[in-house]
Amino acid sequence: MLWRKLFYSLPGLSSEALLNERIRLERIQTSIGTVAATVMASVVYSTHPYGYFPDYVVSLWFAFQCFLFVAWFLFLGGFHYKSSVFKPFWSYASTIASVLYGLSWGIGWVLFAENNQTNHAILYIVICAGVVSGGFFATAFYFPSMLAFTFSSITPITLNVIFNGSLLHPWLAGSIVIYALTFFGFALNLHFFLLDALARREREITLSRRLEEEKKQTELAHQEKNRFLAAASHDLRQPLQAIHFFQYALEKQLPTDQDWAVFRKMQESTQSLTELLDALLDISKLDAGGIDIKRQPLFLHDLLHRVYQRYFPLAANAGIDLEYMPIRVWVDSDPKVLERIIQNLVVNAIKHMGKHGRIVLGARRCAGGVRVEVHDNGVGIPTAAQTAIFTEFYQLNNPERNRNKGLGLGLSIVKRLAGLLGHEVGLVSQEGRGCVFSITLPLASVMALPVVTSNPIDAVSVPMPGQVLLVEDDKTVLDALILLFQLWGFSIVTAEILDAATILQEHTDIQMIVSDYQLQEGYDGLQLIQQLRLLSGREIPAILITGNTSPDVLKMIASSGIALSYKPINPRVLRSLAETVMKAC
C-alpha cells in the first residue's frame, strides 16, 4: 500500500484530479528548474579549465543541457495547445526528463569536479549541490520522477568513486552522495505533504460542488412548493370567494333567529378557511418580497389594546383569561406589520394553550427599547423544539392535523416579519410551565400626531352610480360579483370576448374595471386592464382580484400600481376599495 500511495495517490483522491493538478504544478516547477539548470550550466561551461578534458567533450555536455532545455519547453508548449494528446505521455516524459537531467549533472561531476583546478571544482560542487536540491523539489509532485532524478544524479558519482582509485577529492564525492540522499528524504516528506494538500483541495472542491448542487435542489423544491401552494390556493379561493359574496347578499334576507344561528356557524367555518388561506398568502408575499415596510412612530398602547379587544372573545370562548397590562410609550415600527406579529403571537398562545389558563399581553422597557411580551401558562415547548417551531408547517402536539390549531405558519410568519422590521423575536419556555414570546422594539425619537380614520362603508350606504366592467371566468364568482355591484348601485357589463378593442367598442362608458387576474385561454387581467387603459386613452379605475399566490405574479402586479385584493375578499372591504379607487381617479 505504501508504494501504491507513493506512485499514484492518496486514498480518497481521484487519479484524474491528482494528475491534472500535479501536471499544472509540475509544469510551473520544472519550467523554473530547467531555466535555472541551464543558466548554471552556462556558468560552468564559461568558466571550465581547458586541457583537462577535450573541449568537444565539454561542449557536448553543454549542448546536451541546452537540448534538454529546448526539448522540455517544446513538450510544454505542445501540452498547452493539445493537452488531450500530450496528457497520456506526461508521466513518461517527466520521468525520462528527470533521468536525463540527473545523468547530465552526475556526469558533469566527473568532468569538472575531478580535475586539478580546485577553485573550479569547488564552484561546480556548489552549483551541482544547488541544482540537485532544486531538482528534488521540482519533481516532488511525482514520486517516480523524484526517484529517477535522485539515482541518476548520484550514480555517476558513485561509480567514479568505485572504479577510479586516484580521486582528487573522494571525501567530497561521498559528501555529495550523503547530501543528495538527505535532500531526497526532505523531498519525500514534501511529496507526502503535497499529496495531502491536493487531497484536501479536492475534498473541498467536492464538498463545494455538493453544497452547490444541494442548494440548487433546495431552491428547486422551494419553487415547486410555491407553485403548488399558488395553484392550490387559487383553486380553493375561487369557490370560497363566491361563498363570501353570496353570504353577504343572504345576510339581509334572513327572517328568523334560527336562520341567523345557522348563518353564523357558516360564517365561522368560512372565516376559518379564509384565515388558513391568508396564512399561505402571507408566506407567498414574504417569498416575493411583497411586504412594503413603512416605519413610523406609533403609540404602543393603542395597538396592544386593539389586539386585546379583538381576541378577548376568542380567548373567553376557549376558557382562557386574556389580560392586558397597559404601557404608554412610543415606538418605531410599521403599525400594520407589527400588529400582525402580535396578533399571531396571541392567537398562537390561545390555540396551543392545551388547557384552560391565562394569557397576559403587555410590554416593559429594556435596554435599547421596549419588549412586548405574550405570557401563557400552557403546556410549554420542549427545548429541542424551540428553534423548529419558527419553521414553516411545523406543529407540536397536533398529529391529527386539527385545523383549529392552524397550519403551523403563524410563528414562521412572525419570525420573517420581525426580520423585515429588524426586531428581535425571543422565546423562553419550560415544558409544562408555559411560554413567554417577546419582540423587542426601538423607542421612537418623536411622537406622531393622531390620525383619524373612518370605518369601512357598509353595503347599503349611498349608491355609487356608474358602469363597472366585471371580468371573471368562474361563473359562480361572476354571478356573486354581479349581485354585489347591483346592490351597490352600479350598472353592470361583462366581457365574453377578452379583446380590449371589442370591449371598448361595445361599452364606451366604463367607469371602473374589476377583473380576476387568472383568466381563460392564457389571458390575465393585468394585461387586459393595461390594454383597456391604453386604447381608451385614460386611466380607468381598476381593481385586480386574485387567488394566485405565486411570488413572481405578486411582484409583477405590485409593480403595475393597480389596486390588488386577494381572494376571498370581504364584500365590505371590496366596496371600500371600490370607493377609494373611484375617488383616486
Summary of the structure (lengths in Angstrom):
residues: 585
radius of gyration: 42.1
end to end distance: 83.8
largest distance: 133.7
contacts: 1793
relative contact order: 0.07
helix: 63%
strand: 12%
